[in-house]
Amino acid sequence: MATITNQVQKAVKLSRELLVGAYRTMYLSRQVDDKEIQLKRQNRAFFQINGVGHEAIGVAAALHLKPGYDWFYPYYRDRAFALQIGQTPLDMLLQAVGSKDDPCSGGRQMPSHWCSKPLHIVVQSSPTGTQILQAVGAADASVYFSVVQEAAQLASGFYADELVYVSMGDGSVSEGEFWESLNWACLRKLPVLYVVEDNGYAISVPVDAQTAGGSISRLVRSFPDLLVIECDGTEFVESYEHCRQAVEYIRQRRGPALVHAHCIRPYSHSLSDDERAYKPEEVRRQEAKRDPVTRLAKYLLSERLITEKELKELQTSVENEVREAADKALAAEPPSPSTVMNFIYSPSVDPTGEHFDHPPKFHGEPKTMVDLINACLRDEMARDPRVVVFGEDVADCSHAEDLARLKGKGGVFKVTHGLQRHFGSARCYNAPIAEASIVGRAIGMATRGLKPVVEIQFFDYIWPAMMQIRDELINVRWRSNNVFSCPLVMRAPIGGYLAGGAIYHSQSGESVFTHQPGLRVVMPATALDANGLLRTAIRCDDPVLFLEPKHLYRQTHNRAPYPGPDYMIPFGKARLVREGTDVTIVTYGSLVVRSVQAAKTLLEEGIESEILDLRSLQPYDWELISASVKKTNRVLVLYEDNISWGYGAEIAARIGDELFDFLDAPVKRLAGRDVFIPYHPILEEAVLPQPADIVRVTRDLLKY
Ligand SMILES: Cc1ncc(C[n+]2csc(CCOP(=O)(O)OP(=O)(O)O)c2C)c(N)n1
């Protein structure tokens, strides 16, 4: 590495101003780390993770990038990068002390989780590697804006040669999401600059025990159109030159680039770690010789670009700047406990409000749920150029040139049929089979102002995306204190009663998602509700999981005429399916129609049941549940998912808690049994609630 370095240094002539400026940022970064460590030791900060040893590659990369123009996803070691892009020591120290004035999160996130809207540093998180798919999504947005130009004007703006920077450690590249991201970035030749900052360790695990062959750049060289560059990331001039080449390649739209930069990590992983426990002394000594800050100082002195005196003055001025910033941060106010629930959802757009209550104007013959979901997607894509649809098999035909002679696929359930043909391949396209990347990329696109409406082909396969949903999608707004948001819609066919769907095409599991703050969850039971709720989902400002009971897709009993392009149903409003006085049945999804069937039998016995179809599961209509239970004094909570810890368990618990005085019988639950959905219809029937079960349980409830 040393020989390459000397050659590069000789070949590249950088101005004194640039080199001294770079040194200043690198030294500043080191000083902020040292200050934070001091604050942590004094218990005035609560966590510390450092960027020591990564300063040269960080500043070198940043110097080729444009704040507020390019987009940045820097990981926690990128302190020097963030400083060079424009974050200040005060920003950083306010985050370290957790002040309400921390511009990144108002005291909600640990330090070194960079974020600045004006600079285009998208709010970062802690899971290793999740940012990579989002960065690729932000680059997808670039491509989208270059084709659908009217969307660019409505969204975050767009520059023809912009790029997206994403950095990560040598351990994070073991995450599947890294590989998914590379596949997509290369498939589409996206403008992404990957910088892998390889400090040789992921906490205690050395790179040779982490990555096959010990070198990530060796492994990725076969990705088409990916420029791969390896460099000594502790050597500023070399890093600068290599990043220049990578950035130039990307701005010319030749493909993505990956810079594999060898760094050091002499301060241990974080203040909770002591690397002497696993890193031999001689390795530590070798690393110390490659300290990037010392190396650049030596270079400046040896090339007579700075004198000893000037260097000392520069260092003193940096130390003063950091001291002053620390004083200000320590004097700043902590956050108020009263603010902790702010910004879980959009503060400006309320999808439960009147604005989302828009009556239907019916046209034509009754249509199925599939037809009316498709109609809503068409309307919304026509209305707003920012709406983009992607997922597995959702396009009519990946090879658009063949469309003229083919019918087109448009989704395994045909819900998206014709969208690509009508709106073009930029606005409706197929994604690789990689659910994390479907959601992760959608997040990146949504933070730039697009409105992705993605399809998860079956709810049963949403789980690879769970990290993106649980640790990213739902908390982007909250963790950035409302600086960033990523409203989008995930559509997923859900549930059983298919006869033959079995374990992997019939799952329920909505309670896993209603448990997540920040996410709206809806599940229509009729074609009309599907149309009105999907429109609300697309126009609302929060992430929405839109669950479509696939058993209901093509039924005749739930059809409706097309309700027009403005029909909307607010979230949190249940549908009163049937009025009754003897018992309330609270249900949703495929059990609505089964309740109606049961109600007919019960009526023959003189039992009047009242049926509520919740249709919006989070938020849900407590008002209507409460009014109904107060009237009937008996309640059955009915759901398809496994009975234990299911969605209805929460409803039943709340009724028991808040409406106990109105009850003439214990709250009853009827739901799927705690097992998987089997293949044979006889077995499936034994697992899922049937109309006869509803009749039996309701009778018992009335007898109590
Ligand atoms: C998904 C996930 N798993 C585990 C962790 C805990 N963790 C935090 S940092 C880290 C090591 C990351 O190593 P590397 O990517 O090499 O970056 P470095 O810290 O060395 O710069 C781990 C395992 C995490 N944050 N996220």
The ligand as a MOL file (V3000), in Angstrom:
LIG
                    3D

  0  0  0     0  0            999 V3000
M  V30 BEGIN CTAB
M  V30 COUNTS 26 27 0 0 0
M  V30 BEGIN ATOM
M  V30 1 C -28.1260 -5.5030 12.2200 0
M  V30 2 C -27.1850 -5.2310 13.3450 0
M  V30 3 N -26.5690 -6.2460 13.9580 0
M  V30 4 C -25.7030 -5.9980 14.9720 0
M  V30 5 C -25.4450 -4.7220 15.3700 0
M  V30 6 C -24.4610 -4.4310 16.5020 0
M  V30 7 N -23.2430 -3.8190 15.9210 0 CHG=1
M  V30 8 C -23.0540 -2.4960 15.9350 0
M  V30 9 S -21.6960 -2.0410 15.1530 0
M  V30 10 C -21.2840 -3.6190 14.7850 0
M  V30 11 C -20.0320 -3.9160 14.0250 0
M  V30 12 C -20.0160 -3.2590 12.7050 0
M  V30 13 O -18.7750 -3.4660 12.1230 0
M  V30 14 P -18.3270 -2.7890 10.7700 0
M  V30 15 O -19.4370 -2.8260 9.8050 0
M  V30 16 O -17.0610 -3.4120 10.3710 0
M  V30 17 O -18.1230 -1.2740 11.1570 0
M  V30 18 P -17.0720 -0.6430 12.1750 0
M  V30 19 O -17.8120 -0.4730 13.4650 0
M  V30 20 O -15.9230 -1.5770 12.3070 0
M  V30 21 O -16.6900 0.6360 11.5920 0
M  V30 22 C -22.2390 -4.4900 15.2790 0
M  V30 23 C -22.1780 -5.9650 15.1550 0
M  V30 24 C -26.1190 -3.6820 14.7050 0
M  V30 25 N -25.9430 -2.4170 15.0230 0
M  V30 26 N -26.9580 -3.9720 13.6920 0
M  V30 END ATOM
M  V30 BEGIN BOND
M  V30 1 1 1 2
M  V30 2 1 2 3
M  V30 3 2 2 26
M  V30 4 2 3 4
M  V30 5 1 4 5
M  V30 6 1 5 6
M  V30 7 2 5 24
M  V30 8 1 6 7
M  V30 9 2 7 8
M  V30 10 1 7 22
M  V30 11 1 8 9
M  V30 12 1 9 10
M  V30 13 1 10 11
M  V30 14 2 10 22
M  V30 15 1 11 12
M  V30 16 1 12 13
M  V30 17 1 13 14
M  V30 18 2 14 15
M  V30 19 1 14 16
M  V30 20 1 14 17
M  V30 21 1 17 18
M  V30 22 2 18 19
M  V30 23 1 18 20
M  V30 24 1 18 21
M  V30 25 1 22 23
M  V30 26 1 24 25
M  V30 27 1 24 26
M  V30 END BOND
M  V30 END CTAB
M  END
